[in-house]
Amino acid sequence: MASSVVLVPAFCAKTPPTVFFLRFLRLKIELLHIIQLAVDSSQCLVHNVDLEPCPDGPAFCLLRRNKPYQIKVDFTPKFTAEKLQLSVSSDSKKDGTFNTTVIPATNACDIVKCPLQDERQTLATAFTISKRSRGKFPIQLMLWNEENKNQTCCLTFNVRTLK
């Protein structure tokens, strides 16, 4: 995958997210019993996050580079939207920029029910971590209203890659 600059909606870039400690999710990306997800709860409520495949079980899940994974996010947005965009980016350089594209901005209405309403639903999308990405770094999944970029659901989590 090629690196490129991702335009982060101002809401995600400037507003510090509330940090939640979610216990016993299947998304266990590090050798921890608790994982840390950063979510802005004023824009969306995340009920569950699932990363597949995770063959070593929920307490130990490391990502292999250049292998396909699927992330499922069970969430309730706190905004409505007719047109949605989705992107996934990583901060593999660990410089706070999230400038490595994992999934470029795309029409999210292909994978979630549109128009988006204040109701619980699941977003599922596949991704691959680049061979150039190494070690531990954050990944950011963003879902935003194309007509009002301040209406954004951001989910950030850390991953660790293996060869």
FENNOR-V419148 format. One record per helix or strand of 3 or more residues. SS is the DSSP state (hx for helix, st for strand). FROM is the first residue (numbers start at 1). LEN is the number of residues. If there is no record, write none. Layout:
BEGIN
SS:FROM:LEN ; SS:FROM:LEN
END
This chain:
BEGIN
hx:10:5 ; st:18:6 ; st:34:6 ; st:44:9 ; st:68:10 ; st:84:7 ; st:100:8 ; hx:108:3 ; st:120:9 ; st:136:10 ; st:148:15
END
